[in-house]
Amino acid sequence: MRAVTGTSRLVLAVGFGGLLLLMVFAGIDGIQTLQQIETSNDNIRAGFLLRTRVLEQIRGDLYVSGTYVRDYLLEPESGKAEGHRYSLLEMRSDMDDKLHQYQALLHDQEVRPFQALTESLAVYWRVLEPPFRWTTEERLHKGYVFLRDEVFPRRQSMLAIADQIRDINESQLDVGKARVAQIFARFRRRLIATIGLTIGLGLLLAGFTIRKMLALEGEMAHHYEEIAQARAELKQLSARLVEAQEDERRSISRELHDEIGQSLTGVLVEMANLSSLIRNRDVDGVAAKAAEVKKLIENSISVVRNMALLLRPSMLDDLGLVPALEWQAREVSKRTGVWVNVEAEGVSEDLAEGHKTCVYRIVQEALHNCVQHAEARHVKVAVRQQADRILLSIEDDGKGFRVERERGMGLIGIEERVGHVGGRLEVESAPGRGTSLRVTLPLAATTAAQPAGQQA
């Protein structure tokens, strides 16, 4: 029963622990996934905005560079033209910085268009170097043709490349969204699996718990029936104990009246006769009458001693358990003719009082049952003491009985005595096959065993 209870507790602990772990795992995984999605969205958005801003600055600088070149070539005054050239050189430096910044942010798909853009820009700046050495007349004479044939077409080509890079950047935004959607899909599958496992485990635990509750309910109902039956048996036992007490008192009263009362009445009569003989100075009659009175008194003393021994043998306290059992065996054999054999092995003289009384009363009740009910001719009583227990067995060759149906007052009393000291009683019997009682009484502390086995 304890093993089954321990297994049930282990199953419930593991089940609820696993359910809690699944819920914790689902919560942690959900939080981490949401954080990952949020981080990915932020990174994708920040990267997209940064690349877009840098690329727009490059496109803007590229577009404005054509304006500076136009103003430089068409400006008739040398001082102002030099100012336009200086602004163009500053824009080129700023554009180079933006190109280096964007190069660190490139995707794989943007590498080739970006290289084409940088190469076109390099050619563009090389093409612009000769006009910076022209005179004012050369700029005015060749400037428009140079702008039309060299600057504006190249600028449009580079702007187209920049637009291509922008389109790739925007496509990367869609790729990032797809990656986020993939992360969310994986999380959704994990969440569905976790929820399924949690629901399945919860259903298993619910079924197991309901089953255990129903089993406990049935067990409680069974225990309730046992308690009700035990109460009824206890009431019956109490009534039978009162009856047994009355029978015992009636027996003692009968013994006192029939034996002691008659003996003392005889003593009184004989004492009156002795008094008459003394008054008549009949010396011979006085001696004979005194002898009769003495015999009556001795008989009364013997009867009183036997009654006292039946109630509580003094030798159980004075000599120990084994001598008391041997005396009891002799008395039963003497009164009834049933041959009783007592065997003892290793029974200590310092045995606890409760154990001595318990063994003595069990043997007394068992012998009474053997004589009154079993009609046995031979009885074997064996007592053996071990380090942690006392083993008692009583076997007879009587007519036997059905243990599961016939349980008398004596057997119930023996069970009560054995249970009081925490022992165990086993009864084996069948009609026509005799009866065997085996009693095991635990010892609270180890008592040194002393050989005391004798036969009576």
Secondary structure, DSSP 8 states (H G I E B T S, - for coil): -HHHHHHHHHHHHHHHHHHHHHHHHHHHHHHHHHHHHHHHHHHHHHHHHHHHHHHHHHHHHHHHHHHHHHHHHH--SHHHHHHHHHHHHHHHHHHHHHHHHHHTT--GGGHHHHHHHHHHHHHHHHHHTGGGG--HHHHHHHHHHHIIIIIHHHHHHHHHHHHHHHHHHHHHHHHHHHHHHHHHHHHHHHHHHHHHHHHHHHHHHHHHHHHHHHHHHHHHHHHHHHHHHHHHHHHHHHHHHHHHHHHHHHHHHHHIIIIIIHHHHHHHHHHHHHHHHHHTT-HHHHHHHHHHHHHHHHHHHHHHHHHHHHHS-HHHHHT-HHHHHHHHHHHHHHHH--EEEEEEES--TT--HHHHHHHHHHHHHHHHHIIIII--SEEEEEEEE-SSEEEEEEEE-S----TTT---HHHHHHHHHHHHTT-EEEEEE-TTS-EEEEEEEE-SS-----------
